[in-house]
Every structure is written in C-alpha cells, then in structure tokens.
Amino acid sequence: MFDDPDDSGADTVFRDVILLALIGFVAMVVLLLPHLQAAKTEAEDHKPPGNVIVEMHWPKDMPYDVDLWVQGPNSGPVGFWNKGNEVFNLLRDDLGTEGDATELNYEVSYSRGIVAGEYTVNAHMYGPIPPGTVVPVRVVVSVRTRFEDTRQLLQTKINLTRMNEERTAFRFKLTAEGDLVPDSVSTLQRPLITRRQAN
C-alpha cells in the first residue's frame, strides 16, 4: 500500500477537533434545555390564571369577614358558599384574621375566558362589626386577554357599616375581546347574596 501524499496527520487532527467541538456544543445545548423550559414555566406561573380578575381588599387591622360576590353573564353568583360555576371561580375566601397565615385581607375571583355580557361585583359584610365602625373596601376589576398583560379596567372604594350589608361596587358589560362597552358601568344595586338569604 502506498501512502496518499495529500492525507496528512494535520488534517486528521483538524477533523477530530472540529467534531469534538461540535459534540461539546450539542451536549451543552441538551443540558441547558430543561433549565430554559423551567424559567419559562416559572414566568407563566406568575401570570394571573384567569381572564377577568376581580379583587377586593380591606385594611389588615380590621379583622372582619367581608365577602366578594361576582356574577358573570348567564350564570349564577359566585362567592363563599358557591365557589365556582361555568364563568367564575372564587380562589380566596378571607375570614378576616380567623385561620389566616397572612395579615392581608383580600378575596379574589377569576373567570375562565371572557364572556360577552353584563357582570356584577358586590361586597358583602358577612359578620357583625362594632357599632360606628366603617370598613373601607377597595374593589379592582382587571382583564387579561391571550395576547396582552393584565389591564386594569375599574377601581372603586365602598364603605360597609353593618352586618349583612351588601353593596354593588360595579355593574358593567364587556365585549368578547375584554373591552368595556361604552356607558355600561354603573353602581345600580343588584343583590346577589342577601336576596337569596331573604328567600
């Protein structure tokens, strides 16, 4: 056998080095893929789980049981004794300081999707409060569509002064895209829980 004069040891070493570098690069990519996926999942976890988000907050130094009640289009009310239906889910029922690991007082409901139509958001003073006490409640309504971050639509503050008082914070209409229907926002009272208790 004759040696090929064009084939030198330097060519073999060059090919081996290039091949090893390629294998090393592929190995690094394979090792990094799970970490990139975990970071993406963590970012997704911090997004609100629903599309119409209704939050209610009251001062942490007021250990009273205030309840959030919401009603979506063509569905029943959602609150502490009916925590979900086809439109809304109540994710947190706060009893004031009873059985609570945090100092914060808040309740929150989320919708699954955005249903076009009228929504009602109420605050209800469930338990007794001392005479002359005023519990200021802040209510916020936000939406998150598939293609955007959370966008606040409405915010208000209402005062609750007695047991079993129910106040409508908002009545409003949304389009299927999550936009407020012009001139649809009102505070016209619509009882969601006290009407049922009276029956």
C-alpha positions as CSV (number, residue, x, y, z in Angstrom):
1,M,0.0,0.0,0.0
2,F,1.1,3.5,-0.8
3,D,0.6,6.4,1.4
4,D,-1.6,9.2,0.0
5,P,0.7,12.3,-0.2
6,D,-2.4,14.6,0.2
7,D,-3.5,12.9,3.5
8,S,-1.6,14.2,6.4
9,G,-1.8,13.8,10.2
10,A,-2.7,17.5,10.5
11,D,-5.9,17.0,8.5
12,T,-7.0,14.2,10.8
13,V,-6.3,16.2,13.9
14,F,-8.3,19.2,12.5
15,R,-11.3,17.0,11.7
16,D,-11.2,15.4,15.2
17,V,-11.0,18.8,16.9
18,I,-14.0,20.2,14.8
19,L,-16.0,17.1,15.6
20,L,-15.2,17.2,19.3
21,A,-16.2,20.9,19.4
22,L,-19.5,20.2,17.7
23,I,-20.2,17.3,20.1
24,G,-19.4,19.6,23.0
25,F,-21.8,22.3,21.7
26,V,-24.6,19.8,21.2
27,A,-24.1,18.4,24.7
28,M,-24.3,21.9,26.3
29,V,-27.5,22.7,24.4
30,V,-29.1,19.4,25.6
31,L,-28.0,20.1,29.2
32,L,-29.4,23.7,29.1
33,L,-32.8,22.9,27.6
34,P,-34.5,21.8,30.8
35,H,-33.4,24.9,32.6
36,L,-34.7,27.2,29.8
37,Q,-38.0,25.4,30.0
38,A,-38.2,25.8,33.8
39,A,-37.6,29.5,33.6
40,K,-40.4,29.9,31.0
41,T,-42.7,27.9,33.2
42,E,-41.9,30.0,36.2
43,A,-42.7,33.2,34.3
44,E,-46.0,31.7,33.2
45,D,-46.8,30.7,36.8
46,H,-46.7,34.4,37.9
47,K,-49.4,35.4,35.4
48,P,-53.0,35.5,36.7
49,P,-54.8,32.2,36.0
50,G,-58.0,33.8,34.6
51,N,-59.1,36.4,32.2
52,V,-61.5,38.6,34.2
53,I,-59.9,39.3,37.6
54,V,-61.9,40.7,40.4
55,E,-60.1,41.6,43.6
56,M,-61.4,43.0,46.9
57,H,-59.1,44.4,49.7
58,W,-59.8,45.8,53.1
59,P,-57.4,47.1,55.9
60,K,-55.3,44.4,57.6
61,D,-56.1,45.9,61.0
62,M,-59.8,45.2,60.5
63,P,-60.3,41.5,61.3
64,Y,-63.8,41.4,59.8
65,D,-65.3,38.8,57.4
66,V,-66.1,40.6,54.2
67,D,-67.2,38.5,51.2
68,L,-66.7,39.1,47.5
69,W,-69.6,38.1,45.2
70,V,-69.4,38.2,41.4
71,Q,-71.8,37.2,38.7
72,G,-70.9,36.8,35.0
73,P,-73.2,36.7,32.0
74,N,-75.9,34.0,32.0
75,S,-74.6,32.4,35.2
76,G,-75.3,32.3,38.9
77,P,-73.5,34.3,41.7
78,V,-70.1,33.0,42.9
79,G,-69.0,33.6,46.5
80,F,-68.1,31.8,49.7
81,W,-70.9,29.2,49.5
82,N,-70.8,28.7,45.7
83,K,-67.1,28.9,44.9
84,G,-67.4,28.2,41.1
85,N,-69.5,27.9,38.0
86,E,-69.1,28.0,34.3
87,V,-67.8,31.6,34.3
88,F,-66.1,32.4,37.7
89,N,-64.2,30.8,40.5
90,L,-63.5,32.2,43.9
91,L,-59.9,31.5,44.7
92,R,-59.6,33.0,48.1
93,D,-62.3,33.3,50.8
94,D,-60.8,35.5,53.6
95,L,-62.4,35.3,57.0
96,G,-60.5,38.3,58.4
97,T,-57.9,37.0,60.8
98,E,-59.5,33.7,61.5
99,G,-57.5,30.8,60.1
100,D,-55.2,33.1,58.2
101,A,-51.5,32.8,57.7
102,T,-51.1,36.3,56.4
103,E,-52.1,39.8,57.7
104,L,-53.6,40.7,54.4
105,N,-57.4,40.9,54.0
106,Y,-58.4,40.2,50.4
107,E,-60.6,37.9,48.2
108,V,-60.2,37.3,44.5
109,S,-62.2,35.7,41.7
110,Y,-61.1,34.7,38.2
111,S,-63.1,33.9,35.1
112,R,-62.3,31.2,32.6
113,G,-62.3,33.1,29.4
114,I,-64.1,36.4,28.6
115,V,-67.8,36.0,28.1
116,A,-69.5,38.9,26.5
117,G,-72.3,40.5,28.5
118,E,-73.1,42.0,31.9
119,Y,-71.0,41.4,35.1
120,T,-71.9,42.3,38.7
121,V,-69.4,42.8,41.5
122,N,-70.6,43.0,45.1
123,A,-69.1,43.4,48.6
124,H,-71.0,41.8,51.5
125,M,-70.3,42.3,55.2
126,Y,-70.8,38.7,56.5
127,G,-70.2,39.0,60.2
128,P,-71.0,41.6,62.9
129,I,-68.9,44.7,63.4
130,P,-68.9,47.1,66.3
131,P,-71.4,50.0,66.1
132,G,-70.0,53.1,64.3
133,T,-67.3,51.0,62.5
134,V,-66.7,51.7,58.8
135,V,-64.9,49.1,56.8
136,P,-63.4,50.6,53.6
137,V,-63.3,48.1,50.8
138,R,-61.3,48.6,47.6
139,V,-62.5,46.7,44.6
140,V,-60.5,46.3,41.4
141,V,-61.5,44.7,38.1
142,S,-58.9,43.8,35.5
143,V,-58.8,41.7,32.3
144,R,-56.1,39.7,30.6
145,T,-56.5,38.6,27.1
146,R,-54.5,35.9,25.4
147,F,-52.2,38.5,23.7
148,E,-51.6,41.1,26.4
149,D,-50.6,41.6,30.0
150,T,-53.2,42.3,32.8
151,R,-55.0,45.6,32.2
152,Q,-57.0,47.3,34.9
153,L,-60.5,48.4,33.9
154,L,-62.2,49.6,37.1
155,Q,-61.4,50.6,40.6
156,T,-63.5,51.9,43.4
157,K,-63.8,52.2,47.2
158,I,-67.0,51.4,49.1
159,N,-67.8,51.6,52.9
160,L,-69.5,48.8,54.7
161,T,-71.1,49.8,58.1
162,R,-73.3,46.9,59.3
163,M,-73.7,43.1,59.4
164,N,-75.3,41.6,56.2
165,E,-74.9,44.9,54.2
166,E,-74.4,44.2,50.5
167,R,-73.2,46.9,48.2
168,T,-72.8,46.7,44.4
169,A,-69.3,48.0,43.5
170,F,-69.8,47.7,39.7
171,R,-72.2,46.6,37.1
172,F,-70.6,46.6,33.6
173,K,-70.6,45.0,30.2
174,L,-67.6,43.5,28.4
175,T,-67.1,42.5,24.8
176,A,-65.7,39.1,24.0
177,E,-62.3,40.9,23.5
178,G,-62.3,42.2,27.1
179,D,-63.2,45.8,26.3
180,L,-65.7,47.8,28.4
181,V,-68.9,48.5,26.5
182,P,-69.2,52.3,26.4
183,D,-71.6,53.8,29.0
184,S,-72.2,50.4,30.6
185,V,-70.6,51.0,34.0
186,S,-73.0,51.7,36.9
187,T,-73.4,51.1,40.6
188,L,-77.1,50.3,40.4
189,Q,-77.7,47.9,43.3
190,R,-78.2,44.2,42.4
191,P,-78.2,41.9,45.5
192,L,-76.5,38.6,44.8
193,I,-76.4,37.0,48.3
194,T,-78.9,38.9,50.6
195,R,-81.7,38.4,48.1
196,R,-81.2,34.6,48.4
197,Q,-80.9,34.8,52.2
198,A,-84.3,36.6,52.3
199,N,-85.9,33.8,50.3
